Amino acid sequence: MQHVQHMDAWGGFVVLAYAVFLSACTVGAFSRAFQANLAQRLALALFAVWSAWRMGLVWRHGWGYPHEPLVASAMALYALGSAYKTIIFRLRAKKGGRRHGDV
């Protein structure tokens, strides 16, 4: 019988951060609102697959590296920031508004 390690609070946080990253990568890969070329969309899809795989490992075995909570947090924040930027950009484009410095 295989030993199953219980996940601690940091493990739960890491899984949640990877879930946010996975969701954002999946939406970005398939969304027309996100301006990306084919290579970027393929990279997002690969990141989504990697995140799902990593979430499974963390769920079963706990987080393995001391830097993993930091990396998972950074990826989730980057994904949220990219989503926010895309949404704001689209809303401004609908209104026809531009900010100082926009090209």
Accessible surface in RSA format (square Angstrom, percent):
REM  Atomic radii and reference values for relative SASA: ProtOr
REM  Chains: A
REM  Algorithm: Lee & Richards
REM  Probe-radius: 1.40
REM  Slices: 20
REM RES _ NUM      All-atoms   Total-Side   Main-Chain    Non-polar    All polar
REM                ABS   REL    ABS   REL    ABS   REL    ABS   REL    ABS   REL
RES MET A   1   244.97 126.9 154.00 101.9  90.97 216.6 132.58 112.7 112.39 148.9
RES GLN A   2   135.20  75.6 112.65  82.3  22.55  53.7  47.15 100.4  88.05  66.8
RES HIS A   3   156.30  85.4 132.89  92.4  23.41  59.9 101.63 104.7  54.67  63.6
RES VAL A   4    98.89  65.1  87.45  79.2  11.44  27.6  88.59  77.0  10.31  28.0
RES GLN A   5    93.14  52.1  87.80  64.2   5.34  12.7  25.10  53.4  68.04  51.6
RES HIS A   6   163.98  89.6 148.04 102.9  15.94  40.8 102.81 106.0  61.18  71.2
RES MET A   7    56.10  29.0  24.81  16.4  31.28  74.5  25.61  21.8  30.48  40.4
RES ASP A   8    78.73  55.1  63.11  62.8  15.61  36.9  47.99 112.9  30.74  30.7
RES ALA A   9    91.21  83.9  66.46 102.6  24.75  56.3  78.53 110.6  12.68  33.6
RES TRP A  10   140.17  56.2 139.24  67.4   0.93   2.2 110.16  58.7  30.01  48.7
RES GLY A  11     0.00   0.0   0.00   N/A   0.00   0.0   0.00   0.0   0.00   0.0
RES GLY A  12    29.90  36.9   0.00   N/A  29.90  36.9  24.14  66.2   5.76  12.9
RES PHE A  13    83.87  42.0  77.44  48.0   6.43  16.7  81.62  49.5   2.25   6.4
RES VAL A  14     0.00   0.0   0.00   0.0   0.00   0.0   0.00   0.0   0.00   0.0
RES VAL A  15    18.79  12.4  18.79  17.0   0.00   0.0  18.79  16.3   0.00   0.0
RES LEU A  16   113.16  63.0 110.70  79.2   2.46   6.2 113.05  79.4   0.12   0.3
RES ALA A  17     5.63   5.2   2.14   3.3   3.49   7.9   5.46   7.7   0.17   0.5
RES TYR A  18     3.64   1.7   3.64   2.1   0.00   0.0   0.11   0.1   3.53   4.4
RES ALA A  19    30.49  28.0  29.23  45.1   1.26   2.9  30.30  42.7   0.19   0.5
RES VAL A  20    44.52  29.3  39.81  36.0   4.71  11.4  43.57  37.9   0.95   2.6
RES PHE A  21    16.07   8.0  16.07  10.0   0.00   0.0  16.07   9.7   0.00   0.0
RES LEU A  22    46.40  25.8  46.40  33.2   0.00   0.0  46.40  32.6   0.00   0.0
RES SER A  23    60.29  50.9  56.05  74.8   4.24   9.8  34.25  72.9  26.04  36.5
RES ALA A  24    28.02  25.8  12.55  19.4  15.46  35.2  20.72  29.2   7.29  19.3
RES CYS A  25     3.49   2.6   2.71   3.0   0.79   1.8   0.73   1.8   2.76   3.0
RES THR A  26    53.74  38.2  52.27  53.0   1.47   3.5  48.70  65.4   5.04   7.6
RES VAL A  27    99.86  65.7  94.31  85.4   5.55  13.4  99.45  86.4   0.41   1.1
RES GLY A  28     8.83  10.9   0.00   N/A   8.83  10.9   8.62  23.6   0.21   0.5
RES ALA A  29    10.58   9.7   2.87   4.4   7.71  17.5   2.87   4.0   7.71  20.4
RES PHE A  30   163.97  82.0 135.48  83.9  28.49  74.1 139.77  84.7  24.20  69.3
RES SER A  31    29.00  24.5  19.86  26.5   9.14  21.1  15.78  33.6  13.22  18.5
RES ARG A  32   225.85  94.8 206.52 105.3  19.33  46.0  80.81 110.4 145.04  87.9
RES ALA A  33    43.02  39.6  35.07  54.1   7.95  18.1  38.89  54.8   4.13  10.9
RES PHE A  34    58.29  29.2  58.29  36.1   0.00   0.0  58.29  35.3   0.00   0.0
RES GLN A  35   126.55  70.8  97.70  71.4  28.85  68.7  43.12  91.8  83.43  63.3
RES ALA A  36    23.05  21.2   0.44   0.7  22.61  51.4   5.29   7.4  17.76  47.1
RES ASN A  37    90.69  62.5  78.97  76.3  11.72  28.2  43.33 104.3  47.37  45.8
RES LEU A  38   131.67  73.3 122.97  88.0   8.70  21.9 124.59  87.5   7.08  19.1
RES ALA A  39    70.16  64.5  59.10  91.2  11.05  25.1  63.20  89.0   6.96  18.4
RES GLN A  40    92.70  51.8  88.73  64.8   3.97   9.5  29.52  62.8  63.17  47.9
RES ARG A  41    53.53  22.5  51.92  26.5   1.61   3.8  27.72  37.9  25.81  15.6
RES LEU A  42   103.12  57.4 102.64  73.4   0.47   1.2 102.86  72.2   0.25   0.7
RES ALA A  43    43.50  40.0  39.06  60.3   4.44  10.1  42.27  59.5   1.24   3.3
RES LEU A  44    35.03  19.5  35.03  25.1   0.00   0.0  35.03  24.6   0.00   0.0
RES ALA A  45    36.58  33.6  33.06  51.0   3.51   8.0  36.05  50.8   0.52   1.4
RES LEU A  46   125.40  69.8 121.71  87.1   3.69   9.3 122.01  85.7   3.39   9.1
RES PHE A  47    99.18  49.6  98.38  60.9   0.80   2.1  98.79  59.9   0.39   1.1
RES ALA A  48    12.34  11.3  11.42  17.6   0.92   2.1  11.78  16.6   0.56   1.5
RES VAL A  49   102.81  67.7  98.65  89.3   4.16  10.0 101.99  88.6   0.82   2.2
RES TRP A  50    90.28  36.2  85.97  41.6   4.31  10.1  74.12  39.5  16.16  26.2
RES SER A  51     0.00   0.0   0.00   0.0   0.00   0.0   0.00   0.0   0.00   0.0
RES ALA A  52    52.00  47.8  40.52  62.5  11.48  26.1  42.30  59.6   9.70  25.7
RES TRP A  53   137.42  55.1 126.00  61.0  11.42  26.8 113.93  60.7  23.48  38.1
RES ARG A  54    28.33  11.9  28.33  14.4   0.00   0.0   2.99   4.1  25.34  15.4
RES MET A  55    43.75  22.7  43.22  28.6   0.53   1.3  43.43  36.9   0.32   0.4
RES GLY A  56    20.39  25.1   0.00   N/A  20.39  25.1  19.73  54.2   0.66   1.5
RES LEU A  57    41.95  23.4  41.72  29.8   0.23   0.6  41.76  29.3   0.19   0.5
RES VAL A  58     0.22   0.1   0.13   0.1   0.09   0.2   0.22   0.2   0.00   0.0
RES TRP A  59   157.89  63.4 150.88  73.0   7.01  16.5 120.80  64.4  37.09  60.2
RES ARG A  60   121.71  51.1 118.35  60.3   3.35   8.0  51.34  70.2  70.37  42.6
RES HIS A  61    91.20  49.8  81.14  56.4  10.06  25.7  49.42  50.9  41.78  48.6
RES GLY A  62    11.61  14.3   0.00   N/A  11.61  14.3   5.19  14.2   6.42  14.4
RES TRP A  63    74.12  29.7  53.31  25.8  20.82  48.9  50.81  27.1  23.32  37.8
RES GLY A  64    56.11  69.2   0.00   N/A  56.11  69.2  28.89  79.3  27.22  61.0
RES TYR A  65   121.65  56.8 120.80  68.7   0.85   2.2  73.86  55.5  47.79  58.9
RES PRO A  66   123.03  89.7 100.17  91.3  22.86  83.1 104.35  86.2  18.67 116.1
RES HIS A  67    98.89  54.0  93.28  64.8   5.61  14.4  62.58  64.5  36.31  42.3
RES GLU A  68     6.18   3.5   5.21   3.9   0.97   2.3   5.09   9.8   1.09   0.9
RES PRO A  69    15.34  11.2  14.99  13.7   0.35   1.3  15.33  12.7   0.01   0.0
RES LEU A  70   130.40  72.6 125.30  89.6   5.10  12.8 129.33  90.8   1.07   2.9
RES VAL A  71    57.51  37.8  55.51  50.3   1.99   4.8  57.51  50.0   0.00   0.0
RES ALA A  72     0.13   0.1   0.00   0.0   0.13   0.3   0.00   0.0   0.13   0.3
RES SER A  73    27.91  23.6  25.59  34.2   2.32   5.3  20.89  44.5   7.02   9.8
RES ALA A  74    55.04  50.6  45.27  69.9   9.77  22.2  51.19  72.1   3.85  10.2
RES MET A  75    34.32  17.8  31.61  20.9   2.72   6.5  20.16  17.1  14.17  18.8
RES ALA A  76     9.75   9.0   9.75  15.0   0.00   0.0   9.75  13.7   0.00   0.0
RES LEU A  77   123.19  68.6 116.21  83.1   6.98  17.6 116.53  81.8   6.67  17.9
RES TYR A  78   166.54  77.8 158.51  90.2   8.03  20.9 118.49  89.0  48.05  59.2
RES ALA A  79     8.23   7.6   2.13   3.3   6.09  13.9   7.19  10.1   1.04   2.8
RES LEU A  80    97.85  54.5  93.82  67.1   4.03  10.1  94.24  66.2   3.62   9.7
RES GLY A  81    37.98  46.8   0.00   N/A  37.98  46.8  33.26  91.3   4.71  10.6
RES SER A  82    34.05  28.8  27.97  37.3   6.08  14.0  20.90  44.5  13.15  18.4
RES ALA A  83    42.78  39.3  34.03  52.5   8.75  19.9  42.18  59.4   0.60   1.6
RES TYR A  84   145.87  68.1 142.42  81.0   3.45   9.0 106.02  79.7  39.85  49.1
RES LYS A  85   153.07  74.7 148.91  91.4   4.16   9.9  95.25  85.7  57.82  61.6
RES THR A  86    25.99  18.5  21.89  22.2   4.10   9.8  18.63  25.0   7.36  11.1
RES ILE A  87    99.85  56.8  97.41  72.6   2.44   5.9  99.73  71.8   0.12   0.3
RES ILE A  88    43.20  24.6  43.20  32.2   0.00   0.0  43.20  31.1   0.00   0.0
RES PHE A  89   110.75  55.4 108.17  67.0   2.59   6.7 110.08  66.7   0.67   1.9
RES ARG A  90    81.53  34.2  80.78  41.2   0.75   1.8  30.66  41.9  50.87  30.8
RES LEU A  91    88.49  49.3  87.92  62.9   0.56   1.4  87.96  61.8   0.52   1.4
RES ARG A  92    80.54  33.8  79.82  40.7   0.73   1.7  26.23  35.8  54.32  32.9
RES ALA A  93    60.25  55.4  32.20  49.7  28.05  63.8  41.49  58.4  18.76  49.7
RES LYS A  94   176.23  86.0 137.83  84.6  38.40  91.4  92.57  83.3  83.66  89.1
RES LYS A  95   177.29  86.5 138.45  85.0  38.84  92.5  90.59  81.5  86.70  92.3
RES GLY A  96    61.21  75.5   0.00   N/A  61.21  75.5  33.93  93.1  27.28  61.1
RES GLY A  97    38.12  47.0   0.00   N/A  38.12  47.0  31.35  86.0   6.76  15.1
RES ARG A  98   171.92  72.2 135.44  69.0  36.47  86.8  60.19  82.3 111.73  67.7
RES ARG A  99   139.84  58.7 128.95  65.7  10.89  25.9  43.07  58.9  96.77  58.6
RES HIS A 100   193.66 105.8 157.77 109.7  35.89  91.8 116.88 120.5  76.78  89.3
RES GLY A 101    65.21  80.4   0.00   N/A  65.21  80.4  35.55  97.5  29.67  66.4
RES ASP A 102    56.75  39.8  41.45  41.3  15.30  36.2  15.73  37.0  41.03  40.9
RES VAL A 103   176.96 116.4 123.92 112.2  53.05 127.8 145.50 126.4  31.47  85.3
END  Absolute sums over single chains surface
CHAIN  1 A     7846.9       6612.7       1234.2       5528.4       2318.5
END  Absolute sums over all chains
TOTAL          7846.9       6612.7       1234.2       5528.4       2318.5
